[in-house]
Amino acid sequence: MVLDENTGKAYCRSARDCWDCMSCVKACPHGAIETRLPYQLGYYPAKLIPLVGSNKISWTVVDIHGNVERFTFKTRND
């Protein structure tokens, strides 16, 4: 990800650089990056939003009808 100096917005420098790992979404300290789900999983405006904690990650899933579900997973062993 790089920052466009004219707009102040981040963008993927090259599509081939993106592995769809969502590291940028998870690492953004301001929660400014959202993932749009591919059409195979749900059409626009479906989205997937992470909230990273110290030992867990919570995902908020919004489907194409606006229904919201949340899932939490441990990311570190105790």
PyRosetta script that sets phi, psi and omega in degrees:
from pyrosetta import init, pose_from_sequence

init()
pose = pose_from_sequence("MVLDENTGKAYCRSARDCWDCMSCVKACPHGAIETRLPYQLGYYPAKLIPLVGSNKISWTVVDIHGNVERFTFKTRND")
pose.set_psi(1, 140.6)
pose.set_omega(1, 176.1)
pose.set_phi(2, -133.0)
pose.set_psi(2, 158.8)
pose.set_omega(2, -178.1)
pose.set_phi(3, -99.3)
pose.set_psi(3, 127.3)
pose.set_omega(3, 175.4)
pose.set_phi(4, -78.4)
pose.set_psi(4, 116.8)
pose.set_omega(4, -176.2)
pose.set_phi(5, -66.4)
pose.set_psi(5, -26.5)
pose.set_omega(5, -179.7)
pose.set_phi(6, -76.9)
pose.set_psi(6, -41.6)
pose.set_omega(6, -176.5)
pose.set_phi(7, -100.3)
pose.set_psi(7, -19.1)
pose.set_omega(7, -176.4)
pose.set_phi(8, 76.2)
pose.set_psi(8, 11.6)
pose.set_omega(8, -179.0)
pose.set_phi(9, -107.1)
pose.set_psi(9, 149.1)
pose.set_omega(9, 178.1)
pose.set_phi(10, -85.8)
pose.set_psi(10, 151.5)
pose.set_omega(10, 175.5)
pose.set_phi(11, -151.1)
pose.set_psi(11, 159.6)
pose.set_omega(11, 178.2)
pose.set_phi(12, -78.5)
pose.set_psi(12, 120.0)
pose.set_omega(12, -175.0)
pose.set_phi(13, -56.6)
pose.set_psi(13, -39.0)
pose.set_omega(13, -179.4)
pose.set_phi(14, -150.4)
pose.set_psi(14, 133.6)
pose.set_omega(14, -178.7)
pose.set_phi(15, -56.7)
pose.set_psi(15, -32.3)
pose.set_omega(15, -179.6)
pose.set_phi(16, -72.9)
pose.set_psi(16, -14.0)
pose.set_omega(16, 175.8)
pose.set_phi(17, -77.9)
pose.set_psi(17, -18.6)
pose.set_omega(17, -176.8)
pose.set_phi(18, -88.4)
pose.set_psi(18, 124.2)
pose.set_omega(18, 178.9)
pose.set_phi(19, -103.4)
pose.set_psi(19, 6.4)
pose.set_omega(19, -176.4)
pose.set_phi(20, 59.3)
pose.set_psi(20, 31.9)
pose.set_omega(20, -180.0)
pose.set_phi(21, -85.3)
pose.set_psi(21, -14.7)
pose.set_omega(21, 179.4)
pose.set_phi(22, 65.1)
pose.set_psi(22, 18.3)
pose.set_omega(22, 177.3)
pose.set_phi(23, -60.0)
pose.set_psi(23, -38.4)
pose.set_omega(23, 179.9)
pose.set_phi(24, -63.6)
pose.set_psi(24, -39.5)
pose.set_omega(24, 179.9)
pose.set_phi(25, -65.5)
pose.set_psi(25, -44.9)
pose.set_omega(25, -177.9)
pose.set_phi(26, -70.3)
pose.set_psi(26, -31.3)
pose.set_omega(26, -174.3)
pose.set_phi(27, -89.4)
pose.set_psi(27, -14.8)
pose.set_omega(27, -175.9)
pose.set_phi(28, -63.5)
pose.set_psi(28, 117.2)
pose.set_omega(28, -175.7)
pose.set_phi(29, -69.8)
pose.set_psi(29, -14.4)
pose.set_omega(29, -178.3)
pose.set_phi(30, -107.0)
pose.set_psi(30, -0.4)
pose.set_omega(30, -178.6)
pose.set_phi(31, 63.9)
pose.set_psi(31, 29.3)
pose.set_omega(31, -174.5)
pose.set_phi(32, -85.0)
pose.set_psi(32, -9.9)
pose.set_omega(32, -178.1)
pose.set_phi(33, -108.8)
pose.set_psi(33, 127.0)
pose.set_omega(33, 176.4)
pose.set_phi(34, -113.9)
pose.set_psi(34, 155.1)
pose.set_omega(34, 175.9)
pose.set_phi(35, -106.1)
pose.set_psi(35, 124.6)
pose.set_omega(35, 172.4)
pose.set_phi(36, -87.4)
pose.set_psi(36, 129.3)
pose.set_omega(36, -179.5)
pose.set_phi(37, -69.8)
pose.set_psi(37, 141.1)
pose.set_omega(37, 177.5)
pose.set_phi(38, -66.2)
pose.set_psi(38, 157.4)
pose.set_omega(38, -175.5)
pose.set_phi(39, -58.2)
pose.set_psi(39, -23.4)
pose.set_omega(39, 179.8)
pose.set_phi(40, -66.3)
pose.set_psi(40, -26.3)
pose.set_omega(40, -178.1)
pose.set_phi(41, -100.7)
pose.set_psi(41, -28.4)
pose.set_omega(41, -178.9)
pose.set_phi(42, 172.2)
pose.set_psi(42, 135.5)
pose.set_omega(42, -178.7)
pose.set_phi(43, -73.0)
pose.set_psi(43, 165.5)
pose.set_omega(43, 175.1)
pose.set_phi(44, -56.1)
pose.set_psi(44, 135.9)
pose.set_omega(44, 15.8)
pose.set_phi(45, -103.6)
pose.set_psi(45, 30.5)
pose.set_omega(45, 177.9)
pose.set_phi(46, -59.5)
pose.set_psi(46, 144.0)
pose.set_omega(46, 178.4)
pose.set_phi(47, -151.3)
pose.set_psi(47, 163.4)
pose.set_omega(47, -177.3)
pose.set_phi(48, -130.7)
pose.set_psi(48, 119.8)
pose.set_omega(48, -173.4)
pose.set_phi(49, -124.1)
pose.set_psi(49, 123.2)
pose.set_omega(49, 179.5)
pose.set_phi(50, -92.7)
pose.set_psi(50, 153.7)
pose.set_omega(50, 168.9)
pose.set_phi(51, -132.6)
pose.set_psi(51, 109.5)
pose.set_omega(51, -173.6)
pose.set_phi(52, -92.6)
pose.set_psi(52, 127.0)
pose.set_omega(52, 174.1)
pose.set_phi(53, -108.0)
pose.set_psi(53, -175.1)
pose.set_omega(53, -177.6)
pose.set_phi(54, -71.6)
pose.set_psi(54, -30.6)
pose.set_omega(54, 179.3)
pose.set_phi(55, -135.8)
pose.set_psi(55, 16.8)
pose.set_omega(55, 178.7)
pose.set_phi(56, -154.1)
pose.set_psi(56, 162.5)
pose.set_omega(56, 172.4)
pose.set_phi(57, -132.1)
pose.set_psi(57, 132.6)
pose.set_omega(57, 177.1)
pose.set_phi(58, -110.2)
pose.set_psi(58, 132.2)
pose.set_omega(58, 179.2)
pose.set_phi(59, -110.6)
pose.set_psi(59, 130.0)
pose.set_omega(59, 171.9)
pose.set_phi(60, -103.0)
pose.set_psi(60, 123.8)
pose.set_omega(60, -179.4)
pose.set_phi(61, -111.1)
pose.set_psi(61, 125.1)
pose.set_omega(61, 175.4)
pose.set_phi(62, -114.5)
pose.set_psi(62, 117.9)
pose.set_omega(62, -177.8)
pose.set_phi(63, -84.4)
pose.set_psi(63, -178.5)
pose.set_omega(63, -174.3)
pose.set_phi(64, -66.6)
pose.set_psi(64, -14.4)
pose.set_omega(64, 179.3)
pose.set_phi(65, -100.0)
pose.set_psi(65, 2.2)
pose.set_omega(65, -179.7)
pose.set_phi(66, 88.5)
pose.set_psi(66, 3.0)
pose.set_omega(66, 177.0)
pose.set_phi(67, -70.4)
pose.set_psi(67, 137.6)
pose.set_omega(67, -175.7)
pose.set_phi(68, -115.5)
pose.set_psi(68, 133.9)
pose.set_omega(68, 173.2)
pose.set_phi(69, -133.1)
pose.set_psi(69, 149.5)
pose.set_omega(69, 178.0)
pose.set_phi(70, -125.6)
pose.set_psi(70, 140.7)
pose.set_omega(70, 179.3)
pose.set_phi(71, -131.1)
pose.set_psi(71, 138.4)
pose.set_omega(71, 179.4)
pose.set_phi(72, -124.4)
pose.set_psi(72, 134.5)
pose.set_omega(72, -179.2)
pose.set_phi(73, -131.3)
pose.set_psi(73, 141.9)
pose.set_omega(73, 173.8)
pose.set_phi(74, -71.0)
pose.set_psi(74, 140.5)
pose.set_omega(74, 179.3)
pose.set_phi(75, -115.0)
pose.set_psi(75, -9.8)
pose.set_omega(75, -179.3)
pose.set_phi(76, -136.0)
pose.set_psi(76, 147.1)
pose.set_omega(76, 175.6)
pose.set_phi(77, -82.0)
pose.set_psi(77, 141.7)
pose.set_omega(77, 178.3)
pose.set_phi(78, -81.0)
pose.dump_pdb("model.pdb")
